[in-house]
């Protein structure tokens, strides 16, 4: 069962500028609260459906790495990727970008796909007991940092 969290924020930048920033996953550490670095896997160097990258995450003393596969790369409109660990797809992250009077409206969303049986392992690995609340906080922070980086 997927539990979706969505948060929307207006950003005073063009949809193309926002897409360019978020789809350059090597910049993710500039705005993400939890993911401090992303690296393209061998054979990939830009956002395209099927491209893969590693996301290096941390929460205090806890650190973990996931493998992400891009499932949607629509410039100026949408960017989506599935996160896996040990070949298990546990989460999907995405961004929707829509034109707005002040620039664009950006919605970051997350589907938590972890089954009940994976929750204890996930909590021990990340140090995060309430993943839904943590994702609400990190999405808000990510959108704030993204806006700060892109707005004039």
FENFENQUI-V244109 format. One record per pair of residues at least 6 apart in sequence whose C-alpha atoms are under 8 Angstrom apart, sorted by the first residue. I is the first residue (numbers start at 1). J is the second residue. Records with the same first field share a line. If there is no record, write none. Layout:
I = J, J
This chain:
1 = 113, 114, 115
2 = 111, 112, 113, 114
3 = 110, 111, 112, 113
4 = 109, 110, 111, 112
5 = 109, 110, 111, 132, 135, 136
6 = 107, 108, 109, 110, 136
7 = 107, 108, 109, 136, 139, 140
8 = 105, 106, 107, 108
9 = 105, 106, 107, 143
10 = 100, 102, 103, 104, 105, 106
11 = 102, 103, 104, 105, 106, 147, 150, 151
12 = 102, 103, 104, 147, 150, 151, 152
13 = 102, 103, 104, 150, 151
14 = 99, 103, 104
15 = 76, 77, 97, 98, 99, 103, 104
16 = 75, 76, 77
17 = 76, 150
18 = 76, 97, 150
19 = 75, 76, 77, 78, 79, 97
20 = 75, 76
21 = 27
22 = 28, 79
23 = 46, 47, 73, 79
24 = 46, 47
25 = 38, 39, 40, 47, 53
26 = 37, 38, 39, 40
27 = 37, 38
28 = 35, 36, 37, 38
29 = 35, 36, 37, 38
30 = 36, 145, 146
31 = 141, 142, 143, 144, 145, 146
32 = 138, 139, 141, 142, 145
33 = 138, 139, 141, 142
34 = 57, 58, 59, 138
35 = 55, 56, 57, 58
36 = 55, 56, 57, 58
37 = 55, 56, 57
38 = 53, 54, 55, 56
39 = 53, 54, 55
40 = 46, 52, 53, 54
41 = 52, 53, 54
44 = 51, 52, 53
45 = 51
47 = 70, 73
48 = 70, 71, 72, 73
49 = 69, 70, 71, 72, 73
50 = 69, 70, 71
51 = 69, 70
52 = 67, 68, 69, 70
53 = 67, 68, 69
54 = 65, 66, 67, 68
55 = 65, 66, 67, 68
56 = 63, 64, 65, 66
57 = 63, 64, 65, 66
58 = 64, 126
59 = 126, 127, 128
62 = 125, 126, 127
63 = 125, 126
64 = 125, 126
65 = 85
66 = 83, 84, 85
67 = 83, 84, 85
68 = 81, 82, 83, 84
69 = 81, 82, 83
70 = 79, 80, 81, 82
71 = 79, 80, 81, 82
72 = 78, 79, 80, 81
73 = 79, 80
76 = 97, 98
77 = 96, 97, 98
78 = 94, 95, 96, 97
79 = 94, 95, 96
80 = 92, 93, 94, 95
81 = 92, 93, 94
82 = 89, 90, 91, 92, 93
83 = 89, 90, 91, 92, 93
84 = 90, 91
89 = 113
90 = 112, 113, 114
91 = 110, 111, 112, 113, 114
92 = 110, 111, 112, 113
93 = 108, 109, 110, 111
94 = 108, 109, 110
95 = 106, 107, 108, 109
96 = 106, 107, 108
97 = 104, 105, 106, 107
98 = 104, 105, 106
99 = 105
106 = 143
108 = 139, 143
109 = 139
110 = 135
122 = 128
123 = 129
128 = 134
